[in-house]
């Protein structure tokens, strides 16, 4: 009888040791699974990351918006400024650059659009009185005014990926474009661009 007690104690000690090892392995498996899920999330983020670029050119004068990323960009909010003053539409842009009056042009909406990866559009092309794009011509006073004025047009575009991650692009003008991460895009306001 006395000899049986130490055997039972050895069995109990071995059982505790096995329990400890099993618990440690289970915790390690949970950590590996969590890290794997995190890495998969990062890979999915990289696979749907949009990168917007806003630019202008002078031959002919035009403003373009392009998605250089690998995923779609959902545009939530746009603010367009001329001389750091918000404007509501392209007609206002041309009035600030060329003065009052009717100034024809060809435009595409930016707000509320989904830009697929690699998509690029001309968001605005000003036209002359004959309703043609204004070609590169330094002797044309209309071209010269628009070429100078386009450097004062800036934009703030808040856009999101399909995962709900958002960024704000600040571009145009003479300063380099910057993109910053945002928690969410602002709601419509008095300064929101309408097109």
N, C-alpha and C positions, 0 to 999 in steps of 0.2 A: 503494500500500500504506500509506503513512504517513497518507494522508487517511482511510482506513477505520477506523483506531483511535479517533479522536475520536467518530465516529458510534456506534461500539459502546459507548463510555463514556457518551454522551448517552442511549442506549437503556437502559443499565443504571441510570442515575440516575433516569430517568422510571419505570422498573419498580419501583424501591425506593419512590419517592414514591407510586405507585399502591397498592403493598402496604400502606404506612403508612396511607393514607386508608381502604382497605378494612378494615384491622384496627380502626381507630378507629370506623368505622361499625358494625362487628360488635359491638364492646364497648358502644357506645351502644345498639344494639338489645337486647342482653342486659340492660342497666340498665333500659330502658323496660319490657321484658317482666317483669323482677323487680318493678318498682314497680307495674305493672298487676296482677300476681298478689297483691301485698300489699294493694292497694286492694280487690280482689275479696274477699279474705279478711276484711277489715274490714267490708265490706258484708254478707257472710254472717253474721259475728258479730252485727252489729246486727239482722239479720233473725230471729235465734233467741235473742235476749237475754231471759231470764226475770227478773222482778222480783217477789219474794214480799213479802207484807205480812201480819202477824199483828195481830189487833185483838180487842177485846172491846166489848160494848155492854150496856146495862142495861135494855132494854125489848123483849123479855124478856132476861134475863141470857144471854149467849152468847159463845163464842170463835170467831173466824172466821179462815180462812187463804185468801188470794187471790193469784192470779198477775196482776199488773198489766203484765207485760212482753208482748213480741210473740212469744215462743217458749216451748216447754214447759219446765217445771222438774222435774228428776228429783231427788226428795228422797232423800238418802243417809243423813242422821244427824240426830236430834232430841234435844235436851235440854230438858226443861221443869222450871222451878224455881218454888217457892213460898217466899217469904222467903229467896231466894238458896240454897235447899237443893233439890237434884235430887229429882224424884219419878219413879216408874216408870209410873204410870197416872193416869187421871182420878179414880178412887176415892181415891187418896192425896191428890190436890189438894183434894178436898172434905173429907177428914178434917182436913187442915191448916187449912182455912178455917172449917169448921163444927164440928169436933170428931169424936170417934169415933162409929161407927154406920153404918147403911146410908143412902146418899144416892143416889136414882135420878137418871138422866140419859141423854141420847141422845148418842152419840159416833160419830165417823168417824176412821178411821186416817189418820195423817199420814206415818208412816215407810214408805219403799219405794214411795210413790206417784209418779205422773207427773201434774203439774198442767198442763193445756193453757193456752194464752194466754187470758186473760179468765175463767178458771174461778175460782169462789169457793165454798167450802163452810163449813158450820158444823161445826167439829171437836168442839165440845162444847156442849151445852145442858143445864144442870141442871134437874131436875124437882122438883115438890113431892110430897107424899105421895100425891096422887091421880094421879101420873105425868103431870102437865101442865107445860109450860114455865112458869117463874115470871114473871108479868107485872110491869110497872113498877107498884110500889105501895110508897111510902115508909113506910106504916104496917105493912107486913108485915115482921116481924123476920128471916125467912129471906131475903127480898129484900135487906134492909139489910145483913145479914152478907155475902152474896155480892157485893153491889155494892162494899162496902169491900174484901173479899178479892180481887176480880178485879184490883185495881190492884197486887197483890203477885205476880201470876203473870207470869213472864217466860219467853221461849223463845229457844233458839239452834237454828237450822235450817241445816244445810249442804246445799246443793243445787247441781246442775250443769246446764249446757245440753247440748244434743245434740252439741256440739263438744267436750265434756269440760272446759270452763272452769267453775270452781266458785266459790261465794260462801257466806258465812255471814251470815244474818240474825239480828240480836239485837234483839228487840222485846218489846212488852208492858209491863206495869207503868206507871210514871209518866214514864219517860224516853223521849225520841224514839228511834224505830227507826234502826238503822244496818246497812249492808250492806258487808262487806269481801270483797275478792277472796282466794281461797285456791288453793294449788297442787292440793290434793286434800282430800277430806273424811276425818274421822277414822273409825276402825273402831268397831264396837260395843264398849261398855264397861259397867261397873257403873252408870254414870250415864245410860245411854241410855234414852230414853222408849220404852216398849213398845207404844204404840198410835199 
